[in-house]
Amino acid sequence: MKIKKFIGTVFLATAIVFTCACSKIDYTASTDNESLPLPSFTDDNSREESNVPPANITTELMKENYKIELKDYKLTKEAEEIVKEGTEIFTDVAPFTGEGYIRLGAFQSVDFLIELPTDQHYNITISACGNGGAVTLTTGGTKLIDSENGKYKRWNGNQHGAYKVHQSRLFTDYNVAPVYLEKGINKITLQTVSGSVYIDSITVTEANVKSDRYEKAGTSIAGDEINYGRLQTMSYLKSIYGKQTLTAQYVTPNTNAEIDVIYRNTGRYPAIRCGDLTYCTKAGASLLSGANENTDIELAKEWAKQGGMVMYSWYWYSPIGKTSLYAKDCEFDVTKAVTDNEKYYTLTEEELKLLLDDGSINEECFKIFCDMDSVASQLKILYNEDIPVLFKPMAVTDNETYWWETDEETYKTLWKMMQIRFEELHELSNLIWICPVTKGRMYPGDDYVDIIGCDIFNNSDNANLQGMLNTDALTLNTKMTALTECFFTPDPDILYRENCMWLWCGALDGKYLINSEGYMTGNYISVSQMKKIYNHELTIARDELSID
C-alpha cells in the first residue's frame, strides 16, 4: 500500500498522559486527625432527566458490529523520516537501522499520519531503547488538553496503552495491544510520559484480537473455607465471562448517591454496588463526624436484599501515627507489622495483647491485626445474612502510593495474614478475593486469589485491552479478570469490538460522576452514554442478574 502522507512533529508538552494507578478519592482531605464532614446529597430528581423508564426494561440496545476486514499488511518507517526538518538525529547507539534514531525526552511526542487499507486491528511496534521510560500510544488526537490531574498537557483522542522501555543501549521491539483503525488516513501519536527513550523505527502490521482467554479462566476457590453462596456467585460469573459485562458503580461511603443518580437517568441500577471499608477501622472512624455515621454495611445489606451484588474495597488508613493512606504522609512502617509466624494469624485480640505485653510481637503487628478484626466484624454482618461479597483490599499502584506497598514480599505476607485470619478466625467464607495488581511481583499467588483485578484511570473511550492482556499474563489466563476501578465504564460496543469483555467495570464515585449536591457533572460520562451502558444487550444491570 502506498503511503499517501507521513507527517511528524516533535514538541515539548508539560506532562504525563496515561496511568494505571491513581490516588483514591479521599473526601476527608484530612491533614491531621480532626474530623471533617463528608459531602451531603439531595434526593431531588436529577436535573438531567425528569422522566425515566421503569427499572424492568426489556428492550435492549443491540451491539454494533464494527466492520473488520482482515488483510495482511506491514509497513516499517524509520523514525528520522517522520520528524520535522531540523530535528536532531542521533547515531551514538548501535546497531540502528536507516540513518540514525530520534530521542524523545520527558513529555515530548512524535506524531504521523498513515493510510491504511482496511478497517481492522493493527499492531504498532516501536524499536526503542534508552534510560528507561514509558511512551504512550494515542490515535486520532487533534489538540492538546489538560491531563486528568491537571498537571500537564496530553493529546486528546484514544489512548491505547504505554510502551515500557527498559534501560538498555540495545534497540528492542516493544508492543502494546492491537489497535482498531479505520480504512484511510489515521493519526498516530507517541508521547514520552516518564524518562526518555530513543526510537529507531516504527512498524505497523495487521492483528487479530481473537482469544481463548475466557474459556481458559477457571473458578477455583482460594483458601479452604467454601461457602455455597460463594460457589454460586463464582459459577454465575464464569457463565457470563466473555459474553457480557456486569455494571458496577462505586458509591460515596455511607450513601447511595451515585447509584440513585444512575437510576434517575437510566431507569436501572448497577448490578454491583461497590463500597469501601475505609471508615471501619479506628483510624478511619476518627475521620467521621456528626451525622456522618458509618452505616455503609446496612446499605449494602439492603442492596443485596433487593437483588444486587455487593463489592467492597478496603483503602486502609494507617493504624499508627498520622491518619493517612499515602506512604509519603505516613509514619507507619508496615515492614515491622508483618510476620511469617502463621500461628499468630488466628489468635484473638486478647491473646495477641498478651504477646504484645511480653514483647513477642510489636505494636505495629498488634494494630494491624486489630484493624483486620474491625473490618472483619463488619463483613461478618453480611456473612450472617448469607450475602457473598466481592472483596478487594489493598490496591496496588505503579508508584507505590500507599503505605502497604513498601515491597512485594511485605505486601504478599500482609495479604496472606489477612486472608487466613478472615477465613479461619472470623469464618468469613463468603468472601470472593479480588487482587487488584498491576505488577506481577506483587501477586500473592493463585492459592490466595479468586479473581484478578485491574485498576486503569484513562479518560479515553477505549476498552483498555492492554490492561486486560497484562493482567491475564499474571496468572496465565487461569483467573477471571475485572476492570475493578476506572473513571467510567467503556462503551459496550468497543468492549465487544476489542474482544475485551471485562467481568465488570467499576466506575469511580464522587467527582467522576456527581457534584457535591448529588447531580451528574457530565465531566467524564454523559447521560446519553450512561443510558447506552445500562440499556445494552452486552451489559447486565441489577434487574437482569440471575444467580441461582
N, C-alpha and C positions, 0 to 999 in steps of 0.2 A: 504494500500500500504506500503510495506516495504521501509524504508528509507535506501538508499544504502550508503549515506555518508553525514555526518553533520560535517562541519569543521568551527571553529570560531577563530577569532583573534580580539584582541583589540589593537589599536595603536593610537598614538597621531599625528594627522595631524596638519596643521597650519592654517586652515581656514574653511570658510563657503562655501556651495556649491549651495544652491538654494535660489532664491529670487523672490518675487512677486512685487518688486519695484526696480527701478534703476534710476540714475540721467539722466536727459535729456541731450543729446549731446549739448554742448554749444560751437559752433565753435569760438565764440569771445574770449573765455578763458580770459575774462576781469577781472582784479583785481581792476580796478577803472573805471572811466568813459571815458577813452581815446578810440578813435575809432580804431578798428582793422579790417583788411580785412577778408572777407570770402574766402574759398578756390576757386581756379579757376578750370575750367574743359575744357577738349578738346572735339571737335566734331569729332575727328578722329574715324574710325571704331574700334570696340573693338578688343583687342589683342586675346580674347578668340575665336572668331568666325569671319571669313571673309565673309562667305555665310550663310544667314538665309532665312527661308521660308517666303513667303508673309504673311501679317497680317490676311488675310481672310482664315485661316486654317480651314478645315472642318473635318479632321481626328483627332480623339481624342484617347488618351491612355485610355483603358478600366480599370475600377477599378479591383484591385486584391482582390479576395475573400480568405482571410486568413482562414485556417482550424480552425473550432471551434466545438469541441465535448463536449457537456455539460454532466458532470458526477459529482455526489455527491462526495465530498472529504472534509476531515477535519484532520488536524494534529496540535497538540499543543506540543511545545517544551519548556522546562524550559530554561531560559536564561543562567543559570550557566552551562548547559550541552553543550553549543556551544562555550564557550570561551576556550582559550588555558590554559594548565595546569599552575598553579601558579597565575592565575588571582584572585584577592581578591573577595570573596563572602560575601555580607552583609546580616545581619539579624535584623537590628535595627527597620526597618519599618514593622509593622504587620497589618493585616494578609497577608502573602505571600504564594505562593504555592511552592512545592518542598523543596529544602534545603536552599533557600535564593534567592538573586537577585544580579544583577550586576549594577555598576554605570558607566555611560558614562559622562565624563567631557567635557569641551569645545573642540570640534573638534575631539573627539575620535570616533571610529567606531567599529562595530562588523559585521562580515560577516559570512555567512554559505551557504552550498550547500544543495539543496533539490531536490529529484527526484519526478517528478510529473507524473500522469497517462495519461493526455490528453492535447492537445492544447486547452486552453480556458482561460477565465479571472478568476483571483483569488483575494480574499480579504486577505490582510496581516495585521493582527491586533496585536498591542503590548499592553501589560498590563504594565502601567508605572505610575510614579508619580515623585515628586521632587520639586525643587525650581522654576520651570518654565523654559521651554526650547523648542527648536524645533529640531526634528530628521528627517532627510531626508531619503527617500527610493530610492535606486538605484538598478537596476538589470543589470547583465551582465558586471560589472566592471572588468577590467583586470589590470589596472595600475593607479597610481596617476598622475594627471595632474594639471596644474595651473587652478585656478578658473577664471571666466570671468574677474574679475577686477585685477587679478594677485597678490592678497594679500594672497592667501592661496592655499592649495592643496585639491583636491577632487578626488573621483573615477570617471573614465570615465564610459561609459555605459549610460543607460537610467534613468533619474531622473523623478520620478513619482509624487512627492509631498512631503509634510512635515507633520509630526505629531506635532501638537501644544499642548504640555503637560502643563497643568495648575499647578500652585503652590498648592501642596497638599501632605499629607502624607498617602493618601489612594490610593491604586493601582486601576486604571481605564482603561477600554479598549479604545483605540484610533485607528481610521481607516483613510486611505487615499482612493482615488478612486481605483476601481478594476484595476488590472494589468494583461495584457495579457502575459502568459508564455507558452512556448512550452513544449511538452512532453519530459521527460528526466530530466537531471540534470540542475538546474538553480542556479545561484549565486545571493544571496540577501545581500545587504549591508545597514545597518542603521548607520547614522553618525549624531552626535550632532553638530548643527551649531549655536546654541545660548543657553546660560545657561547650565544646567546639568540635567540629568534625571537618575532615577532608572528604570531598566527594569526587570520585574519579569518573563514574558513568552511571547512567540510569537506563534500566531495561524494562520494557512493558511487554507482557505476554498474556495470552488468554488463560482463563482459570475456570474451575468448576467448583461450586460450593456444596455439591452432594457429599453426604457423610453418613456413617452408620453410628454416630456418637449416641443417638437417642436409644437405639436398640442395645448398645453395649452397656449403658448405665444400669446399675443394679439397685436393689432395695435392701441391701444388707443393713442390719441394725447395729449401731455402736453400743458397746457395753454389754452387760449380762442381764440387765433388767428389761423385760419386754412387756409392754402394755398393749392390750388389744386395740385401743383407740389409736395408738401409735402405729401399729401394724396396718390398720385400716387406712390411715392417712397416707402412709408410705405407698401402699398399694394403689390408692387413688392417684397420687402424684405420678407414679410410674405410668398409669393408664393414659394420662394426658400429655406426658412429656414428649415434646417434639411435635405435638399436634395443636395444642392450644396453650395460651399463657394466662395464668391467673392474674387478675388485677389486684394490686396491693397498694395501700396508702399509709404512710406514717402519720401519726396524729400528735399534736401538741400534748405533752403529758397532762393527764387528768381532764382531758376534753375529748370530744368527738368533732371538733370544729372542722377539720379538713374533710372528713367523710360526710358530714352534713352538707357542706358546700357541694361536694360531688353529687349527692342525691338531688339537691335543689336544681342542679344544672343538667343532669342526665337522666334522672328518674331511676337510677340504680346505685347500689352500694358496692364498694370493692369487695372482692372475695375474702381478702385478708386485711384485718385491722392490725397495723404494725405499731406497737407501743415501745416504750423504753423504761427500763427499771432503774434509771439513773438516780431517782429520788428515794429509792428503797433502802439505802444504807444510811448509817448515822450521819456521815458527812453530807450525803445528798439531801437528806431530810432537813438539815440545818439551813438549806437554801430556800425552803418553802416558808411562806409567811402568811399570817392571817387566814383568809378564806381559801388559800391555795392548799387544800388538804390532798394527801396522797391517796386518791380514790381510783387510780387507773385500773387496778385489778378488778374492781367491781364493774367498771365499764366494759372490760374485756369479757368478764363472765356473762354479762347481759348480751354482749355481742354474739358470743357463742350460742346462747340460748335462741337467738334469732336466726341461727343457721350459718354464721360466719366463721372463718378460720382465725386463729389468734397467733400472732407472732410477737416476740419480744427481743429487742436488742438490749444489751447492757453496756452503756457508757459509764464507766466506773470512776467515781470521784475518789481521789487518793484518800486512804483511810487514816493517814497520819500527816500532820503539818498543814500547809496551805491547801485549802479545798480546791482542787483543780483536776482536770482531765489530762492536761498537757505536760509533757516531760520538761519543757523549758521553764514552766512555772512551778514545778512540783519538787517538794523536798523529800518525797517518799522514795526509798531505794528498794525496788521490788526484788533485786537480786538477794537481799537479806531475808526476804519473806518466803521464798520458795524452798522446799525441802524434798529430797528424794526418799525420805523415810515414809513409806506408804501407810504404816500403822497409825501415823498421825492424822491421815486424811479422814478417818471415820470416827475420831474421838469427839465427844461432846465438848461444848464450850467450858463446862465445869472441869472436865478432865484436862483440857488444854490450859486452863488457868493454873492448875497445879504444876504443869510442866513449865509454864512461864515463871511461876514463883520460884521454882528450883533451878532455873537457868537452862533447862533442856531446850527450850525454844525462845526466840527473842520476841520483842513486842511487834515487830513487823509481821512475823509469821502469825501470831495470835490475832492481830487485827484483820489480816487477810481472811482467815477462817471465819471471824465474826461477821465480816461483810458478806461472805458467801452464805452464811446462815440467815442473815437478814433477807437476802434476795430469795433464798430457798423457801422461807416462810411465806412469802407472797405467792410464789409459784405453787406452793402446796395447796393454796385455796383453789386453784384451777384443777390440780390433780384430784382433789376431793369431789369435784364436780364432773369428773371424767372428761376433762377438756384437754385434748392434745395441744401442745404448744410448740411452735417453730421457734427455737431458741438460738439466738445469735449473739454470743458475748464477745467482747474484746476485739473490736475492729482492728484491722491491720492497714497501715498506710505505706506509701513509698518512702517517706522521710522520717519514720519513727516519731510520729507526732505525739503519741500517747505514752504515759508512764509505763504501761505494761509491755511495751515493745522494745525494751532495752536490748535484748539479744534473742536469738532464736531458741536457744536451749531453755532460757528462763521462761519465755512465752509458752513453749510446749509443756514444760513442767507445771506451770500455773494452770494451763488448760486441763491437764491430767488431774491435778489436785481438785479442781472444781468438779469435773465430771464424776470422779469416783465419790466425792463427798455428797454430791447431789443424789446420786443413784443409790449408794449403799447406806449412807446415814439417813438421808431425808426421803429415800424411796421414791424419788421423782422419776418414775419410769414412763411418764407421759411426754418427756421432752424429746423433740427431734433436733439433734445437734447440728447446727449450721456453722461451718468455719468460714469466716469472711477473709480469706487470704488473697493477697496479690503476689506473694513471694513464696516459692516452693519451700524455701528453707524454714519458714515459719509453720508449715503444715504439721499438725500433731500426729497425723497418720490415719489410715483408713479405719483402724480399730476404735478411734475416738470421734469419728465424724460420720454423720448420716448424709448430709447434703453439703456441697461446697458452694460458697457464695462469692460474688464478685461485686465490689463497690466501684462504680465508674461515674465520675461527675464531669459530664461533657455536654455543654449546651448546644447540641447539634442533632439534627434529626437523622440519626443513623442507628443501626441495630447494635453497635458495639461488638461486632463479630470477633474482633481481635481479642477483646477481653474474654469471650467465651472460649476461644481456642487456647489462650494462655492458661485459663483456669482448668479446662478439661485435661490439659497436659500434666497437671499436678498429680492426677490420680489415674492417668492412662484411660480416661473416659469411663471409669468404674462408678463414678458418683454423678447423680443428677446435679445440674448447675442452675443457680438462680442469680438474677441481677438484683442483689439484695439491697442496694441503695443506688439511686440515680436522681437527677434533677426532675425528670418526668419520664413517663412510660413511652418508649419508642412507638412510632406508627406501626400498628399490626401488619399492614401490608409490606412494610420494609423488613420487619422481622421474618416474614414468610419468604420474601424475595432473597434474603441473605441466608436462608436456612439457619436462622439464629433464634429459635423458639425457646427463650428462657423459660424456666419453670414458673417464675413470677418476676415481676419488675416492681421493686419497692420505691415508689415516688416519695421524695422527701417532704417534710412538713414545713410549717412556718412560711417564711418569705417566698419559698419556691412555689407556693400555691395561693396563700391568703395574706391579707394585711392584718394589722392589729385589731381591726374591727370584725374580722371574720369573713371578709369578702374576697373573691378572686382578684388577684393583681393582674393576671394576664401577661406577666413578665416572662414566664417560662412556658406556659401552656395556655391556649385559648379555650373558650367554651366549645367552639366547634371541634377542636382537636379532642377535647375530653369526651364529647358526645360520641365521636367516632370510636375512641378506645373502649368505652363502656357498652357500646351497642354494635359490636363487631363479632362475626362468627368465630374469629380466631382467639377471642378473649373470653374469660369466664368471670362473671360478676357474682355477687353473693347469691342471688336468686337462682343461679344456674349450677351451683355446687351440687354434687351427687355422691357424697361419701357414704357408702352403705355401712 
